Amino acid sequence: MTSTLNFALNHMTAPGLSPADFFALSKKLGISNVEIRNDLASNAILDGTPAGVIRDLAAEIGISITSINALQRFNEWNATRAAEAIALADYARDVGAAALVLVPVNDGSGQGDGERQRNVRGALSALKTILGDRGVRGLVEPLGFEVCSLRSKREAAEAIADVGGLDVFRMVHDTFHHHLAGEPDIFPGMTGLVHISGVDDPVVGVADMRDLHRILVDAGDRLDNVGQIRALVAGGYSGLLSFEPFSPAVHRLADPQAALAQSIAFIRSRL
């Protein structure tokens, strides 16, 4: 099974690194796919670096950009969101990114039964044209937090099918959010990307787990990353496993390369 595994790095793994240093870190680890973000200060995309510059830098180092993370509040569709979507889709196309991650509203609003389904379908209908016209895939990422307006991958999959979006959309299976949501079903055939991170804090309850608890996957992992990956691969998933730790403890690592290599070795040894 390990031969089917391909890892990627989300820039959140080492958010203090410049794009050049981040790409170099990935290359040193033998990882050729990365996710860039639009929420890191003093860094592309927020600092205004043209897409062509990042595209050429990635090509020079031998890196492929698998996604931009992310269009936030995608299912709260309005004129502002449409403008954001067009700008990010243009950037994704021009930087050579294969996909744009779509993150739902996560503040307790838009959760009503009926309302949340309508909101997702309306947004996906509009995004289908915006992304499709630019050759960019949309990756819908349900979040497991109790306040999220789209916790269920089943609801996301049904919405994608209902808008005729199978040519444009897939889902992100995030191991942290899958655990928090408590949804038993996985959707390997609808999964376009897997985000991996672990939680080893022995005290925090599942309902209280937050991004700051998300570290690299190790032997103390409470989320069963290995079991989730096994199930996805057994179901036919053969895509990328992208590290996305948000913990400040990871971001402060003096040697992220060594820590990532250890985590990769741990995951491979269990599969």
Disulfide bonds with the S-S distance in Angstrom:
none
